[in-house]
Amino acid sequence: GLDVLVEAAAALPAELRTQARIVIAGRPMMDMAPLRAAIARHGLASMIELREGRLSEQEMADLFAHTDCFVFPYRQIDASGVFFLVRSMRRWLIASRVGVFAEALRNGAEGALVPPQDVPALAAAMSALLDDPARRAALGDEARRRFLQHFDIARVAPAIVDMLRASI
């Protein structure tokens, strides 16, 4: 869905395009030439940076530390380790309503869920949140609170121990 993200970025109002910066990072599992062409076609080279290739742990930590939002524009996916990692970081999230995102992300409370492949919906979610810093902060705080409520080690460890005991 990175092509959907690029098209949504192109659909943002001009004033928001100048405020936003999108970093697409990681080892690509697809041909990136069409994505590069779309970025060039829409004149988004100053807004969208491609960091292709495997990132070291330090590079990922640095990138995450300077990130305000995470966007997961998947067409289809069951699970995402990155999703669970970033929920604890007080960042606002936008994701396609598929897989784990549809199951675990509360739309409007922790972020925004949009239909997969829906450029106008993704652009609208991005636009609304880019334009509302207070809302972004509230969404990030709620994502962190809910993460700690459900995944705090003091809460999860006893359940894991009980499950392991039951399997013996």
C-alpha positions, 0 to 999 in steps of 0.5 A: 500500500505504499503507492496508496500512501504516496497518492494520499500524500499528493492529495493533501492540501498544499499547506499540509504537504509543506508541513509533513515529511514521510519516511518510508524505511526498510528493505523493500519487498517490491519493485520500488521504481513505480513508487519513485516514479509516482513521487517524482510525478507528484513533485513529492521528493522534498516530502517523501524520503526513501530509506531502502535497505535493512536498518540497524537497531540504532538507525531504527531507534533514531528514526522512531525517536524522530517520528510523530506518526506511523502509517500502515497503508496495507492492502492485506496483512494478518499481523505486524510486529512494528504495530505493537512496538510503536503503540507504546511510543505515544505516537498517533497511528493511521492504518488500513482496516485489515488484520491486526489493525482492525482487531486492535486499533480503536478508530478515533481513540488511538488513531484512524482506521481507513479502508484498504486502498482508499486514497481519499480516506487515507488523505482525509485521515492524514489531513485531519490529524496533521491539522490538529496537534492536540488530537494527535497528542490525545491519540498517542496518549491513549495508544500508550495507555491501552498498550500498557493496560493490555501488555504490561509485563506484570500483567502478562507474565502470570498469564504466560506462566499459567498457560505454560503450566497448563501445557505440561 
